[in-house]
């Protein structure tokens, strides 16, 4: 992928807030961005070798006057059920092999949760075990890898999942499909309309590729790809993928969970805080407070990534015995751009390495330098020196290196 003249991409935004996402629409958007068709088809054919002959038809089409890329697969043999794990193991790329397996595991877990023992016989599982499903998954991941997107930060908008009903031989089922909603648990979605917009395969690819789901992100667009779905009159049925450069200040959203307790011991509160961090909480605060009838108590405030909020809320109530919790969703957060740098410091007669966390402002100015706590403790134990001295020595070494590094920038 060639970099735009306006800068080098460092982030990807998958925009599926309008038309949702499916495997073929995501692949079309990646091809529109310039992914190599030949490499993609070679990878797909390697994975389905001896099972079928696959031809990938790529065309430029218009959806509501916007030019998009449409992808269709022509399979020479009848589409019989295949062992998808075996197909994925044939990939020549470990990243594609491992990520394909994660996508499949997500699909199977969702279908099993929804349909139980009948999962593999359910009619909506036309998405699993078919050659074209293998082609969609492997094709998307091969294109992702070809564009180098596996090395970038990946964001997604909220997901339009559609509405209405789908008819199968076993009866009618609501849109979104139950498995799609199971996969998207914890992800912001928009439900409504008269058609399916997001498929289980598309949802599974999305949750395994995106790092964050946001309603807004500080991004300077550099290149845009559109992947077309079916032609629906008057509707822009396409998934958009944007490559961009982020500002130095990053904006995203988190959830806040609060509960007040007046009958928990300090040990119980400490254990609760530890459990919440283990479950993915970004921060836990325990704040002394005055409760009803003048009783002393504590306010527990938990910062949670949106995808983990429901689980963290359950843990909070279970560990504290609280009967309820207050939930504040979509709280805007501004962050410094963070990086980690390893520095060398001479202490106790020998060289030691320590990681240092660096935060920069929107203009690129260093606002925070903090040695990694565990590295400071490790050097203290090795040298017998006190914590303040080791901490100070690491800060000084980091300051010298950063001053030399920033001073050499054009």
URKAQUI-V753712 format. One record per backbone hydrogen bond with DSSP energy under -0.5 kcal/mol. CO is the residue of the C=O (numbers start at 1). NH is the residue of the N-H. Records with the same first field share a line. If there is no record, write none. Layout:
BEGIN
CO=NH  NH
END
This chain:
BEGIN
4=7
7=4
10=153
11=244
12=14  155
13=15  242
14=16  157
15=240
16=20  160
21=199
22=26
23=27
24=28
25=29
26=30
27=31
28=32
29=33
30=35
31=34
35=37
36=40
37=41
38=42
39=43
40=44
41=45
42=46
43=47
44=48
46=49
48=51  52
52=54
53=76
55=57  74
56=58
57=72
59=61  70
61=68
63=66
66=63
68=61  70
69=228
70=59
72=57
73=75
74=55  76
78=80
82=84
83=87
84=88
85=89
86=90
87=90
88=91
92=94
93=97
94=98
95=99
96=100
97=101
98=102
99=103
100=104
101=105
102=106
103=107
104=108
105=109
106=110
107=111
108=112
109=113
110=114
111=115
112=116
115=118
116=119
118=121  122
119=122
122=125
123=126
124=127
125=128
129=82
130=134
131=135
132=136
133=137
134=138
135=139
136=140
137=141
138=142
139=143
140=144
141=145
142=146
143=147
144=149  150
145=148
148=151
149=152
153=12  155
154=211  212
155=14
156=214
158=160
159=161  190
161=197  198
162=192
164=175
166=173
168=171
171=168
173=166
177=180  181
178=182
179=183
180=184
182=185
184=187
188=159
190=161  162
195=163
199=203
200=204
201=205
202=206
203=207
204=208
205=209
206=209  210
212=156  214
217=219
218=247
219=221
220=245
223=243
225=241
226=69  228
227=239
230=232
231=233
232=235
235=237
236=238
237=229
239=227
240=15
241=225
242=13
243=222  223
244=10  11
245=220
250=335
252=333
254=331
255=304
256=328
257=302
258=326
259=300
261=298
265=269
266=270
267=271
268=272
269=273
270=274
271=275
272=276
273=277
274=278
275=279
276=281
277=280
283=303
285=287  301
287=299
289=291  297
291=294
292=295
295=291
297=289
298=261  300
299=287  301
300=259
301=285
302=257  304
303=282  283
304=255
305=308  309
306=309
308=312
309=313
310=314
311=315
312=316
313=317
314=318
315=319
316=320
317=321
326=258  328
327=329
328=256
330=332
331=254
333=252
335=250
336=338
337=360
339=358
341=356
343=354
345=347  352
347=350
350=347
352=345
354=343
355=372
356=341
357=370
358=339
359=367  368
360=337
361=364
362=248
365=361
368=359
370=357
372=375  376
373=377
374=378
375=379
376=380
377=381
378=382
379=383
380=384
386=390
387=391
388=392
389=393
390=394
391=395
392=396
393=397
394=398
395=399
396=400
397=401
398=402
399=403
400=404
401=405
402=406
403=407
404=408
405=408
406=409
END
